[in-house]
Amino acid sequence: MPHIPSPSYSITVRVEIENRVGMFAQMANAISQTGGDLGSIEIVRVEKGKIVRDVTVNARDEKHEKAIVHAIHKIPGIKVRRVMDRTFTSHEGGKIEVRARVPVRDQEDLSKVYTPGVARICNDIKGDREHAYRYTIKGNSVAIITDGTAVLGLGNMGPFAAMPVMEGKAMIFKEFAGINAFPIALNTTNTEEIIRTVRNIAPAFGGINLEDISAPRCFDIETALRQSLDIPVIHDDQHGTAVVVLAALINVSRLLRKDINKLRVVISGAGAAGAATALMLAAYGIKEIIVCDRAGAIYEKRKKHMDKYKKLLGEKTNPKGVKGSLSGALEGANVFIGLSGPNVITSEDIKKMAKGPVVFALANPEPEISPEDALPLVRVLATGRSDYPNQINNMLSFPGIFRGLLDVRAHGVNEQIKFAAANAIAYSIDDDELHEDYIVPSIFDRKVVSAVAHAVADAARQTGLAS
């Protein structure tokens, strides 16, 4: 639950107010007393002895919204005519649409973009399918694929309920990177069926973004598609998260003047994000990484609650074979990275860490420890939320990564590309700008996408993945 009013719970209340002195002040006071954050006020119309206004208020949650409306309703001389939830309103009719890039004003235009002229383009592409990148949307399009089994922090919501998130992601692709992204929610959770479906639709796209697919199935799906397709396939919940976490750690090491490879890192969560982050940090050179799941520290040859992916984590991390609980693993650690769920560590756990601890509590919306509890004890705090400094958000990575891959018609993705993206994000902040509350750039810093795209394109060329 958000602790402060948020635009996520924003309502517009249409009120009919008796036209006499002090009425609006009473309403504003009632909203303030209830803990609401008063926003814009607009006059809809003036009637005889009455004024109709639309009043926008931010609340903490749906229960708080109702409390605010009730407080307004109780004021004599004010009548609540209508309440509109602005978040729901912004989704009405969907958030994206398809538009024509070429005008069709007359028969001459039609004959070029459709039959008979389009046949010439079809024959050209049949002769050289690489021309699809030039003459179709393929060169600037990404498919966002989900089965809705791991939506945000909500869990298995199914394909229909996953669509608002996929549409939002498509908006971000377009707004920040100019990429046409199409949300495709599949009505199946069968791994082989998902793989087969994505293979079959791949010709229309220059890249595949897997999204909100539960672990461990997401690992099998991504691996199979990478092996069989000649376009980049990225499961953003894994690699987008890992790239931004690595960028934040690079900047922590710059800020604290510590060798990043000598940091002792403990990760809570061995799902998609936790596993990918651990493996990427290990590949980058960080030697002491301990990943913990519900059964505690993962180590080589652990027997209980293991699968082939956790076995790989045991082989690639935890070189000292630390066993036991998350709390025990944190003793002497420099960095805690939470990619699990709410309230898994306490203030006492942070006190066990090394001097000047760094805590990334990234579970969203409820982090692994309350930021209010962590802040007095840590040197650096990052969360997945926008209402605290240092928001670790995949938006910093995926638009620029796909922009760079599409620009060079990459036929895959590798670790060097992801490292290049992380460094580009990190070094978009100059040394003299780094601060405990500023280790990652703003998601609205437009230069980040460009920097990441250029770095990714260069890495793809240097490693032979550019076409």
C-alpha positions in Angstrom: 0.0 0.0 0.0 1.4 3.4 -0.9 2.2 5.5 2.2 1.6 8.8 0.5 -1.1 10.0 -2.0 -0.2 8.8 -5.5 -1.4 9.6 -9.1 -2.1 5.9 -9.4 -5.1 6.6 -7.1 -6.3 9.9 -8.6 -10.0 10.8 -8.7 -11.9 13.6 -10.2 -14.9 14.5 -8.1 -17.7 16.6 -9.8 -19.3 18.6 -7.1 -22.3 21.0 -7.0 -21.4 23.8 -4.6 -23.8 26.4 -3.2 -22.5 29.8 -4.4 -21.7 31.4 -1.1 -18.5 32.6 0.6 -16.3 29.9 2.3 -17.8 26.8 0.7 -14.8 25.9 -1.4 -12.5 26.4 1.6 -14.6 23.9 3.6 -14.2 21.3 0.9 -10.4 21.9 0.6 -10.1 21.6 4.3 -12.1 18.3 4.4 -9.8 16.9 1.7 -6.7 17.9 3.6 -8.0 16.6 6.9 -8.7 13.2 5.2 -5.1 13.1 3.9 -5.9 13.7 0.3 -3.6 15.7 -2.0 -5.7 18.4 -3.8 -4.8 18.9 -7.4 -6.5 20.8 -10.2 -9.8 22.6 -9.8 -11.9 23.4 -12.9 -15.3 25.2 -13.2 -17.6 23.1 -15.3 -20.5 25.6 -15.3 -22.2 28.2 -13.2 -25.9 27.7 -12.4 -28.3 29.9 -10.5 -27.0 30.0 -7.0 -24.6 27.1 -7.7 -21.2 26.3 -9.1 -20.3 22.9 -10.6 -16.6 22.1 -10.3 -14.3 19.2 -11.2 -11.9 18.7 -8.3 -8.9 16.3 -8.8 -7.5 14.6 -5.7 -4.7 12.0 -5.2 -5.3 9.3 -2.6 -3.4 6.4 -1.1 -5.6 3.6 -2.2 -9.2 2.8 -3.2 -10.4 2.8 0.5 -8.8 6.2 0.9 -10.6 7.5 -2.3 -13.9 6.5 -0.8 -13.0 8.2 2.5 -12.2 11.5 0.7 -15.5 11.4 -1.3 -17.4 10.7 1.9 -15.8 13.6 3.7 -16.8 15.9 0.8 -20.3 14.5 0.7 -20.9 15.3 4.4 -20.4 19.1 3.9 -23.8 20.9 4.0 -24.3 22.8 0.7 -22.1 20.5 -1.4 -23.5 17.7 -3.5 -21.3 15.0 -5.1 -22.6 14.5 -8.7 -20.0 12.1 -10.0 -16.7 10.4 -9.1 -14.3 9.4 -11.9 -11.2 7.3 -11.3 -8.6 8.9 -13.5 -6.4 5.8 -13.8 -9.4 3.8 -15.2 -10.3 6.7 -17.5 -6.8 6.7 -19.0 -7.2 3.1 -20.0 -10.6 3.4 -21.6 -10.6 2.1 -25.1 -7.0 0.9 -24.7 -3.9 3.0 -24.6 -2.4 2.4 -28.1 -3.6 2.4 -31.7 -2.2 1.8 -35.2 -1.9 4.7 -37.6 -1.0 4.9 -41.3 2.4 6.4 -42.1 1.6 7.0 -45.8 -1.6 8.9 -46.7 -4.3 7.2 -48.8 -6.1 10.2 -50.4 -7.2 8.7 -53.8 -7.0 5.8 -56.2 -3.5 6.6 -57.1 -2.3 6.4 -53.5 -4.2 3.1 -53.0 -2.7 1.5 -56.1 0.8 2.1 -54.7 0.3 1.0 -51.0 -2.1 -1.8 -51.9 -3.1 -3.7 -55.0 -1.8 -3.8 -57.7 1.5 -2.0 -56.7 2.1 -3.9 -53.5 2.7 -7.1 -55.6 6.0 -5.6 -56.7 7.1 -5.3 -53.1 6.0 -8.8 -52.3 8.1 -10.2 -55.2 11.1 -8.2 -54.2 11.0 -9.5 -50.6 10.5 -13.1 -51.9 13.7 -12.6 -53.9 15.6 -11.3 -50.8 13.8 -11.6 -47.5 16.3 -9.1 -45.9 14.4 -6.5 -47.9 11.5 -7.0 -45.4 13.5 -4.8 -43.0 13.4 -2.0 -45.6 9.9 -2.3 -47.0 7.8 -3.5 -44.1 7.4 -2.6 -40.4 9.7 -5.5 -39.4 12.8 -3.3 -39.1 11.2 -1.2 -36.4 8.9 -3.6 -34.6 8.9 -5.7 -31.5 6.4 -8.3 -30.3 5.7 -8.1 -26.5 4.7 -11.7 -25.7 3.0 -12.8 -22.4 0.9 -15.5 -21.0 -0.1 -13.4 -18.0 1.4 -15.9 -15.4 3.6 -13.4 -13.6 2.1 -9.9 -14.0 4.0 -7.2 -12.0 3.7 -8.1 -8.3 0.2 -9.5 -9.0 1.0 -13.0 -10.0 -0.9 -15.2 -12.4 -3.6 -12.9 -13.8 -4.1 -14.6 -17.2 -3.8 -13.1 -20.7 -6.8 -10.7 -20.6 -5.8 -9.0 -17.3 -2.1 -8.8 -18.5 -3.1 -6.6 -21.5 -3.0 -3.2 -19.7 0.6 -3.8 -18.7 1.5 -4.9 -22.2 -0.1 -1.9 -23.7 1.8 0.3 -21.3 5.0 -1.3 -22.3 4.2 -0.7 -26.0 3.6 3.0 -25.2 7.0 3.2 -23.5 8.7 1.6 -26.6 7.1 4.2 -28.9 7.4 7.2 -26.7 11.1 6.7 -25.6 12.6 4.8 -28.5 10.3 5.3 -31.5 9.7 1.6 -31.8 6.4 0.0 -32.8 5.6 -2.6 -30.2 2.6 -4.9 -30.4 1.1 -6.5 -27.2 0.4 -10.2 -27.8 -1.2 -12.1 -24.9 -1.4 -15.8 -25.5 -4.2 -17.9 -24.1 -2.0 -20.8 -23.2 0.6 -21.6 -20.5 2.0 -24.6 -22.4 5.7 -24.0 -22.9 5.9 -25.8 -26.3 2.8 -24.1 -27.6 4.2 -20.7 -26.6 7.5 -21.4 -28.3 5.7 -22.7 -31.5 3.4 -19.7 -31.6 6.2 -17.1 -31.2 8.3 -18.9 -33.9 5.3 -18.7 -36.3 4.7 -15.0 -35.8 8.4 -14.0 -35.8 8.6 -13.0 -39.5 6.7 -9.8 -38.8 9.1 -8.5 -36.1 12.7 -7.4 -35.6 12.8 -8.4 -32.0 10.8 -10.4 -29.3 10.3 -9.1 -25.8 9.1 -11.8 -23.5 7.2 -10.4 -20.5 5.5 -11.5 -17.3 6.0 -15.2 -17.9 6.5 -17.2 -14.7 9.8 -19.0 -13.8 11.1 -21.6 -14.6 9.1 -21.8 -17.8 10.4 -18.4 -18.9 14.0 -19.8 -19.0 13.0 -22.7 -21.3 11.0 -20.4 -23.6 13.7 -17.9 -24.0 16.4 -20.5 -24.5 14.4 -22.3 -27.2 13.5 -19.1 -29.1 17.1 -17.8 -29.0 18.3 -21.0 -30.5 15.7 -21.1 -33.3 15.1 -17.4 -34.3 17.5 -15.0 -36.1 16.2 -11.9 -34.2 17.0 -10.8 -30.6 14.8 -12.5 -27.9 14.9 -10.9 -24.5 12.9 -11.7 -21.4 12.8 -8.3 -19.9 11.9 -9.4 -16.4 15.3 -11.2 -16.4 17.7 -9.2 -18.4 16.2 -5.7 -18.3 16.2 -5.9 -14.5 19.7 -7.3 -14.4 21.1 -4.5 -16.6 19.7 -1.7 -14.4 20.8 -3.4 -11.2 24.3 -3.8 -12.7 24.3 -0.1 -13.7 23.3 0.9 -10.2 26.1 -1.2 -8.7 28.6 0.3 -11.1 27.6 3.7 -9.8 27.7 2.5 -6.1 31.3 1.4 -6.7 32.1 4.7 -8.2 30.5 6.6 -5.4 32.0 4.6 -2.6 35.4 4.2 -4.5 35.3 0.4 -4.1 36.2 -2.2 -6.6 32.8 -3.6 -7.8 34.3 -7.1 -8.2 35.2 -7.2 -4.5 31.7 -6.4 -3.2 29.9 -9.2 -1.3 26.4 -9.4 -2.7 23.4 -11.2 -1.3 20.3 -11.6 -3.5 16.9 -12.5 -2.2 14.9 -14.3 -4.9 15.8 -17.1 -7.4 13.1 -16.4 -9.9 13.5 -14.8 -13.3 14.9 -11.5 -12.1 17.0 -12.9 -9.2 18.6 -15.7 -11.3 19.4 -13.4 -14.2 20.8 -10.7 -12.0 23.0 -13.2 -10.2 24.4 -14.7 -13.4 25.0 -11.3 -15.0 26.8 -10.0 -11.9 28.9 -13.1 -11.8 29.7 -12.8 -15.5 30.7 -9.2 -15.0 33.3 -10.3 -12.5 31.7 -10.0 -9.0 33.0 -13.1 -7.2 31.0 -13.3 -3.9 27.3 -13.6 -4.7 24.9 -15.6 -2.6 21.4 -16.2 -3.9 18.7 -17.1 -1.3 15.3 -18.6 -2.0 12.6 -19.7 0.5 14.9 -22.6 1.6 17.8 -20.3 2.3 21.2 -19.9 0.6 21.6 -21.8 -2.7 24.9 -23.7 -2.9 26.5 -26.3 -5.1 25.0 -29.8 -4.5 22.1 -28.5 -2.4 19.5 -31.2 -2.5 16.2 -29.6 -1.4 14.0 -27.3 -3.5 16.4 -27.4 -6.5 15.9 -27.5 -10.3 18.3 -27.3 -13.1 18.4 -23.5 -13.0 19.0 -23.3 -9.3 21.7 -26.0 -9.8 23.4 -23.6 -12.3 23.2 -20.8 -9.7 24.9 -23.1 -7.2 27.7 -23.7 -9.6 28.2 -20.0 -10.7 27.7 -18.3 -7.3 28.5 -18.8 -3.6 32.1 -19.9 -4.0 32.5 -20.4 -0.2 29.5 -22.7 0.0 27.6 -20.5 2.5 24.6 -22.4 3.9 21.6 -21.4 6.0 19.1 -18.5 6.1 19.0 -15.2 4.3 19.6 -13.5 7.6 22.7 -15.5 8.2 24.0 -14.9 4.6 23.7 -11.1 5.1 26.3 -11.1 7.9 29.3 -9.0 6.5 27.6 -8.4 3.1 28.2 -5.1 1.4 25.1 -5.2 -0.8 21.6 -6.7 -0.4 19.5 -7.0 -3.6 15.8 -7.9 -3.1 14.0 -9.4 -6.0 11.5 -11.5 -4.1 8.7 -10.2 -1.9 7.7 -7.9 1.0 9.2 -7.9 4.4 11.9 -10.6 4.0 14.6 -8.7 6.0 14.6 -6.6 9.1 16.5 -3.7 10.6 18.5 -6.2 12.6 19.6 -8.0 9.4 20.9 -4.7 8.0 22.9 -4.1 11.2 24.7 -7.4 10.5 26.0 -6.2 7.1 29.4 -4.6 6.5 29.9 -0.9 7.3 28.0 1.5 5.0 25.6 -1.1 3.7 23.8 -0.8 0.3 20.2 -2.1 0.1 18.3 -2.5 -3.1 14.8 -3.4 -1.9 13.1 -3.9 -5.3 9.9 -5.8 -4.7 7.0 -3.7 -5.9 4.8 -2.3 -4.6 5.8 -3.6 -1.2 9.6 -3.9 -0.8 11.7 -6.4 1.1 12.0 -3.9 4.0 10.2 -0.7 4.6 12.2 2.2 3.2 11.5 4.1 6.4 13.1 1.3 8.5 16.1 1.0 6.1 17.0 4.6 5.5 18.6 5.4 8.9 20.8 2.3 8.6 22.1 2.3 5.1 24.6 4.3 3.0 22.5 3.8 -0.2 18.9 2.7 -0.7 17.2 1.9 -4.0 13.7 0.6 -4.5 11.4 -0.2 -7.4 9.1 2.6 -6.5 8.8 6.2 -7.8 8.1 7.8 -4.5 11.7 7.2 -3.2 15.1 8.2 -4.6 17.0 5.7 -6.8 14.1 3.9 -8.6 15.5 0.7 -10.3 13.2 0.6 -13.3 13.5 -1.5 -16.5 12.5 1.5 -18.5 16.1 2.6 -18.2 17.2 -0.4 -20.2 14.7 -2.0 -22.6 13.9 0.9 -24.9 17.6 1.7 -25.6 18.6 -2.0 -25.9 16.0 -2.8 -28.5 16.6 0.5 -30.3 20.3 -0.4 -30.7 19.6 -4.0 -31.7 17.0 -2.9 -34.3 19.3 -0.2 -35.7 22.0 -2.8 -36.6 19.5 -5.6 -37.5 21.0 -7.7 -34.8 20.3 -11.4 -35.0 20.8 -12.1 -31.3 21.9 -10.7 -28.0 24.9 -11.6 -25.7 26.4 -10.6 -22.4 28.7 -8.0 -23.9 25.6 -6.1 -25.3 24.0 -6.2 -21.8 27.2 -5.0 -20.2 27.5 -2.2 -22.7 23.9 -1.1 -21.9 24.6 -1.2 -18.1 27.7 0.9 -18.5 25.9 3.4 -20.7 23.1 3.8 -18.1 25.7 4.2 -15.3 27.9 6.7 -17.0 25.1 8.9 -18.1 25.6 10.3 -14.6 28.9 12.2 -14.3 31.3 11.6 -11.4 30.5 15.0 -9.8 26.7 14.3 -10.0 26.8 11.0 -8.2 25.2 11.0 -4.8 23.7 8.5 -2.3 20.2 9.6 -3.6 21.3 9.7 -7.3 22.9 6.4 -8.4 20.6 5.9 -11.4 19.4 8.5 -13.9 15.8 9.5 -14.2 13.6 7.3 -16.4 12.6 10.6 -18.1 16.2 11.5 -19.0 15.9 11.2 -22.8 19.7 11.0 -23.3 19.8 7.6 -21.6 17.9 5.8 -24.4 20.3 7.3 -27.0 23.4 6.4 -25.0 22.2 2.8 -24.5 21.2 2.4 -28.1 24.6 3.6 -29.4 26.5 1.4 -26.9 24.4 -1.7 -27.7 24.8 -1.1 -31.5 28.6 -0.8 -31.1 28.8 -4.0 -29.0 26.6 -5.9 -31.5 29.0 -4.9 -34.3 32.1 -5.7 -32.3 30.8 -9.2 -31.3 29.5 -10.1 -34.8 25.8 -9.9 -34.1 25.0 -7.0 -36.4 23.7 -7.7 -39.8 
